[in-house]
């Protein structure tokens, strides 16, 4: 059960983020407060994906990062993930007063790497996911980790 919140809309030039849910740390299995947004095109208001902002960083979340996004397959390749990240970065800075966001990608996910690299990050390195981490259960053993200052 998620707590009550005022659903907000954040408009960017290319995409609009509409708040879908806001989970407190007590409501998540990993004890990380999270805000989930649906991504819409700004011109014709088509839902094209989702993006979430994790508001706490801990040892487990380091391998997930602060940001997770998914663009529906038929809308990929148009820079929507990058545009959504730009809007989310403003939200993180202005609404939640974060100074830095950690982004991660699988080393072979070249589309995600290109998206993250457009954000002018600092590459922290490629890290082995520790044994016992849930990502290993789905076959993810290494993560590229990037830092973006806000």
N, C-alpha and C positions, 0 to 999 in steps of 0.2 A: 504494500500500500504506500503510495507516495503522498507527501504532505501537500497541503493546499498552497498554491502559488498563483500569481497573476501571470497568465500566459502573455509573453511579450513577443513582438515582432521586431526584427532588426534588418533594415534594408541596406543592401549594398548596391553597387552599380549594376552588377550582373546577376547576383543571387540575393534572395531574402531568406533569413533564418527565422523560423517560427518555433518558439519553445513548445516542446511536446510534453516533457516531464522534468521534474526536479526531485531527485532522490537524496535524502539525508544520508549521512554515513551509517546510521543505524539501520537503514533500509536496504543496504547493499551487502552482498556476501563478502566483499573485500574491504568494507568499512571506509569507502571513499565516496564523499559527496559528489554527485554527478548531475549535469544538466544535459538534456538531450534535445536536439533541434531537428526538425525536418527542413530540408533544403528545397527551395522553390526557385524557378527562374523568375527574375524580376519583371521581364517583359510580358510573358503570358501566364505566369503563376502556375506552372506545371511542377508537380512534385518530382524531384529528380534524385533524391537521396536523403541521407541523414548524417549528422555530425554530433559528436558528444564531447563535452568538456569535463574532465575529471579534475576536481578542485583540490585534491590532496596528492602529494607525491610520497610514496614510501618504497621500501625495497622491492615489493612485489610489483607495484605500479610502474616502476622505472622501465620495465620491459614492455609495457603497454603504452606508456607516455600519457601526457595530459589529454591528447586529442586522438579521437578515432573517427574515421569518416568512411562512408560507403556511397558511391554514386551508382545508380542503376545502370546496367550494362549499355543500354541504348543511348545513354547520355555521356558516356565516357569519351575522353579525348578532346573535350571542348574547354578544358581549364576550369570546370565548375568546382572541383575539389580545392584548387588553389584559391579561387574567389571566396569560397565558403570559409577557408582558413583565415583569410584576411578579415572577414566580418567577425569570426570567432575570436581572433586576436584582439580586436577592439573591445569585444564583450569581456574577455578575460581581464584586460587592463582596466577598463572603465567601470564595469559592474562588480567584478570580483577582486580587483586590486592585486592581480598577479603581476610579477615582474619578469617572469620567464615561463616559457612553455617547453616541455620536452615532447618531441615527436620521435616516433620510431617507425621502422619499416623492416621487412624481411630483406636480406641482402640481394635477393633475386627479383624483388618487386620494383622493376625499373620505372614504372609509371608513378608509383608512390614516391620513389626517390626524386624523380624530376619535380614533382609537386613540392616536396619539402625543400629541395634546393632552391626553388624560386623564392622562398621565404627568407633567404640570406641567413641560414643557420650557421652555428658552429658545430662541426662534426665532432662528437665526443668519442666515437669509435664503434667498432663492431664487437658486441659483447655476447658471450655464450650465455644462454638462458640456463639458470641453475637447475640441477636435478630437483624434482619435486614441484617445480613451478607449473601451473596449469597450462601454460603455452606449450610445454613439452608434450602434454597429452594430445595435442592436435598437430604434432609434428613440427613445431617451430623451435629450432635449437639455437639460432643466432638472431640478434637484432642490431641493426644500425641505429644509433642513438644520436639525436641532434638537439641542440638547444637554440631557442629563438628568444632573444631579449625583447621585452615589450616596452 
